[in-house]
Amino acid sequence: MAKRAVAEVEVGEIPFVDLKAQYRLHRDVLLHAVEAVLEGANFIMGPDLQAFEQEFADYLGLQYCVGVGSGTAALRLGLEALGIGKGDEVIIPANTYIASAFAISQLGATPVLVDVDEQHLIDTDLIEAAMTSRTKAIMPVHLYGQAVDLDPLMRTARNYGVRVIEDACQAHGARYRGQRLGAFGDVAAFSFYPGKNLGAYGDGGAVVTADAEIADRVRLLRDFGQRRKYEHLIIADNCRLDTIQAAVLRVKLRYLDGWNERRRAAARSYDERLSALDVSPAPCRDVGGHAYHLYVIRVPRRDAAIEALARDGIQTGAHYPVPIHLQPAYAFRRIKAGRYPRAEKAAGEVLSLPMFPEIQEGQIERVVASLGRHIGNGRGAD
Ligand SMILES: *Cc1c(COP(=O)(O)O)cnc(C)c1O
């Protein structure tokens, strides 16, 4: 036992995401950016916010970006700007982070679930069957940093005259047929939660759009409904992106493409090493650049695997272990287990391995070796 503990100290724990490594590499430029905001003392709607909004819009090839307080707020304000409210229905995948659904429910609208495909993304073949006269929008979620198959989804939306809001909270810099995600829907939402591919040092988010009117409405909705100080045109929230966070994001945006490239290299290394084992990554369709926010595999006895890897000092995750309809918050809708079989099966088997731009080849090797010891024989963790 003592020997084993010593060995673990020598090789070190492998975190799921290593934000400390990223900070150490870019400390000076980050501190400089934050210090400039502190010295300018313009903490709310300061010049770094407008600059970041312009730079992120340019990065995506879009006209407008409006910084807000979180990814969840970005989804909610984006939906509200599209006119979605009480009694409306919005179609989402059954396997996503809860925020996709909550943003809809917070407006008094109803999230209507659709089962996922083998990539754990909304099954675009099932969307049409979920449409009703109350459907107002479809929300594709680019889960793990991979693109939803947008061609058929956009076609269905156009045929039915409903709006599209992309949940791009895990897909900064990812592409679909060459074009960056976030530029396909009427509006898209990004999260800058610290662990995302582009992360702030606190909460943050952005609504992006090519539509001037939608952008203008989101600007009102995030800032007390005012265009000019003390003239409040609509009842609205206080939901702004802090100047300090915008300054941090401006620095980090310059590294985003390089970081995503490193994530893809790490994913290729995982792919190769895992091919020797009895586990395979969740399949991905090759429609452009996967941003690998998460590297997900499926294993039969997932919770035992998480514990076994943790004993080897390796942090992992499950995205997500409970589908939306089986969450206590939605128990009132009385949707029974079995209704979305693929999402439910995935929820029990998905395992996310350590993934961050600074991950070392030796760390990947250790993760796969540990997996091999515990589940490589196909019988599940012992
Ligand atoms: C992170 C995330 C959100 C919410 O973003 P927050 O900034 O945490 O509010 C929404 N949807 C998905 C898919 C996410 O991963």
The ligand as an SDF file (V2000), in Angstrom:
LIG
                    3D

 15 15  0  0  0  0  0  0  0  0999 V2000
  -21.6920   24.5080  -20.3370 C   0  0  0  0  0  0  0  0  0  0  0  0
  -22.9360   24.2620  -21.1110 C   0  0  0  0  0  0  0  0  0  0  0  0
  -24.0630   25.0960  -21.0060 C   0  0  0  0  0  0  0  0  0  0  0  0
  -24.2050   26.1590  -19.9700 C   0  0  0  0  0  0  0  0  0  0  0  0
  -23.1810   27.0540  -19.8570 O   0  0  0  0  0  0  0  0  0  0  0  0
  -22.9350   27.8030  -18.4520 P   0  0  0  0  0  0  0  0  0  0  0  0
  -21.9400   28.8470  -18.8340 O   0  0  0  0  0  0  0  0  0  0  0  0
  -22.3990   26.7990  -17.5030 O   0  0  0  0  0  0  0  0  0  0  0  0
  -24.2250   28.3810  -18.0100 O   0  0  0  0  0  0  0  0  0  0  0  0
  -25.1330   24.8540  -21.8470 C   0  0  0  0  0  0  0  0  0  0  0  0
  -25.1300   23.8370  -22.7190 N   0  0  0  0  0  0  0  0  0  0  0  0
  -24.0800   23.0000  -22.8300 C   0  0  0  0  0  0  0  0  0  0  0  0
  -24.1310   21.8910  -23.8300 C   0  0  0  0  0  0  0  0  0  0  0  0
  -22.9620   23.1770  -22.0180 C   0  0  0  0  0  0  0  0  0  0  0  0
  -21.9380   22.3210  -22.1110 O   0  0  0  0  0  0  0  0  0  0  0  0
  1  2  1  0
  2  3  1  0
  2 14  2  0
  3  4  1  0
  3 10  2  0
  4  5  1  0
  5  6  1  0
  6  7  2  0
  6  8  1  0
  6  9  1  0
 10 11  1  0
 11 12  2  0
 12 13  1  0
 12 14  1  0
 14 15  1  0
M  END
$$$$
